[in-house]
Amino acid sequence: MTLYYSLVFALLVAEMGVFMGLILPLPFTVKRKLFMFISESPIVAKLQYGLKITFIFILILFIDSVNRVYRVQLELSSFKEGGAASRAAAIGADRMEVQARKFYSQRNMYLCGFTLFLSLILNRTYIMILEVLRLEDRVKHLEGGKKTGDKDSARLAEAGDPGEIGRLRKELATKERDIETLKKQCEGLSREYHNLGDQVSGKSDEGTKKDL
């Protein structure tokens, strides 16, 4: 197995581990804190962005493996449809080599296909569990639950893709810093304007006194 297919297999094992972690019967409080961390962590947001690029490359590998399986299948069909001479030539090492290429191509196709399919299942499972947590929070709120969990419930209700809230908070902090910088610049310009106004008024008073 080549290096990139070994990485695809490692990613598939990691996806299986994450899926098992999502479906574990954890307590409601622990699960809510876990999902709040996933939704607010900027590290998870960066990881998700990198995984999107990785899945694009895996999709390219999947298409290539499908193409290889199709070509090997055509080659085997040509052996079967040929005459006696073609069948005799196909009995030896050539046929074994074609069968080996067919096996590796099918293995790569299944590996990439299952990795892509499991990524879709993980995304859908995350959304469904998040929706269940929101509904449980709403039920507890309607039943007169503790008010201490209202803040966490509101944060959970705002959660979307993993790391989305963390990314938005980072952008908001950047905007706030820009606004503070603009305020300081405006204050500096206002001081300069007042100083220039005072200088102009002072020169005007001096000129009036000289005329008198």
Contacts in CASP RR format, 6 or more apart in sequence:
PFRMAT RR
TARGET T0000
AUTHOR 0000-0000-0000
METHOD contacts of the structure
MODEL  1
MTLYYSLVFALLVAEMGVFMGLILPLPFTVKRKLFMFISESPIVAKLQYG
LKITFIFILILFIDSVNRVYRVQLELSSFKEGGAASRAAAIGADRMEVQA
RKFYSQRNMYLCGFTLFLSLILNRTYIMILEVLRLEDRVKHLEGGKKTGD
KDSARLAEAGDPGEIGRLRKELATKERDIETLKKQCEGLSREYHNLGDQV
SGKSDEGTKKDL
1 9 0 8 1.000
4 57 0 8 1.000
4 61 0 8 1.000
5 61 0 8 1.000
5 108 0 8 1.000
5 111 0 8 1.000
8 58 0 8 1.000
8 61 0 8 1.000
8 111 0 8 1.000
8 112 0 8 1.000
8 115 0 8 1.000
9 111 0 8 1.000
11 54 0 8 1.000
11 58 0 8 1.000
11 115 0 8 1.000
12 111 0 8 1.000
12 114 0 8 1.000
12 115 0 8 1.000
12 118 0 8 1.000
15 115 0 8 1.000
15 118 0 8 1.000
15 119 0 8 1.000
15 122 0 8 1.000
16 118 0 8 1.000
18 122 0 8 1.000
19 118 0 8 1.000
19 121 0 8 1.000
19 122 0 8 1.000
19 125 0 8 1.000
22 122 0 8 1.000
22 125 0 8 1.000
22 126 0 8 1.000
22 129 0 8 1.000
23 125 0 8 1.000
26 34 0 8 1.000
28 133 0 8 1.000
28 136 0 8 1.000
31 129 0 8 1.000
31 133 0 8 1.000
32 133 0 8 1.000
32 137 0 8 1.000
32 152 0 8 1.000
32 156 0 8 1.000
33 152 0 8 1.000
35 129 0 8 1.000
35 130 0 8 1.000
35 133 0 8 1.000
35 156 0 8 1.000
35 159 0 8 1.000
36 152 0 8 1.000
36 155 0 8 1.000
36 156 0 8 1.000
36 159 0 8 1.000
37 44 0 8 1.000
38 44 0 8 1.000
38 126 0 8 1.000
38 162 0 8 1.000
38 163 0 8 1.000
39 130 0 8 1.000
39 155 0 8 1.000
39 156 0 8 1.000
39 159 0 8 1.000
39 160 0 8 1.000
39 161 0 8 1.000
39 162 0 8 1.000
39 163 0 8 1.000
39 164 0 8 1.000
39 165 0 8 1.000
39 166 0 8 1.000
40 155 0 8 1.000
40 159 0 8 1.000
40 163 0 8 1.000
40 165 0 8 1.000
40 166 0 8 1.000
40 169 0 8 1.000
41 162 0 8 1.000
41 163 0 8 1.000
41 166 0 8 1.000
42 163 0 8 1.000
42 166 0 8 1.000
42 167 0 8 1.000
42 170 0 8 1.000
44 162 0 8 1.000
44 163 0 8 1.000
45 162 0 8 1.000
45 163 0 8 1.000
45 164 0 8 1.000
45 166 0 8 1.000
45 167 0 8 1.000
48 161 0 8 1.000
48 162 0 8 1.000
48 163 0 8 1.000
51 119 0 8 1.000
55 115 0 8 1.000
55 116 0 8 1.000
55 119 0 8 1.000
58 112 0 8 1.000
58 113 0 8 1.000
58 115 0 8 1.000
58 116 0 8 1.000
59 112 0 8 1.000
59 116 0 8 1.000
61 108 0 8 1.000
61 112 0 8 1.000
62 109 0 8 1.000
62 112 0 8 1.000
62 113 0 8 1.000
62 116 0 8 1.000
65 105 0 8 1.000
65 106 0 8 1.000
65 108 0 8 1.000
65 109 0 8 1.000
65 112 0 8 1.000
66 109 0 8 1.000
68 101 0 8 1.000
68 105 0 8 1.000
68 108 0 8 1.000
68 109 0 8 1.000
69 102 0 8 1.000
69 105 0 8 1.000
69 106 0 8 1.000
69 109 0 8 1.000
72 98 0 8 1.000
72 101 0 8 1.000
72 102 0 8 1.000
72 105 0 8 1.000
73 102 0 8 1.000
75 98 0 8 1.000
76 98 0 8 1.000
76 99 0 8 1.000
76 102 0 8 1.000
78 86 0 8 1.000
79 86 0 8 1.000
79 87 0 8 1.000
79 90 0 8 1.000
79 95 0 8 1.000
79 98 0 8 1.000
80 87 0 8 1.000
90 98 0 8 1.000
126 162 0 8 1.000
130 156 0 8 1.000
130 159 0 8 1.000
130 160 0 8 1.000
133 156 0 8 1.000
134 153 0 8 1.000
134 156 0 8 1.000
134 157 0 8 1.000
137 153 0 8 1.000
137 156 0 8 1.000
137 157 0 8 1.000
138 153 0 8 1.000
140 146 0 8 1.000
141 150 0 8 1.000
141 153 0 8 1.000
155 165 0 8 1.000
158 165 0 8 1.000
159 165 0 8 1.000
END
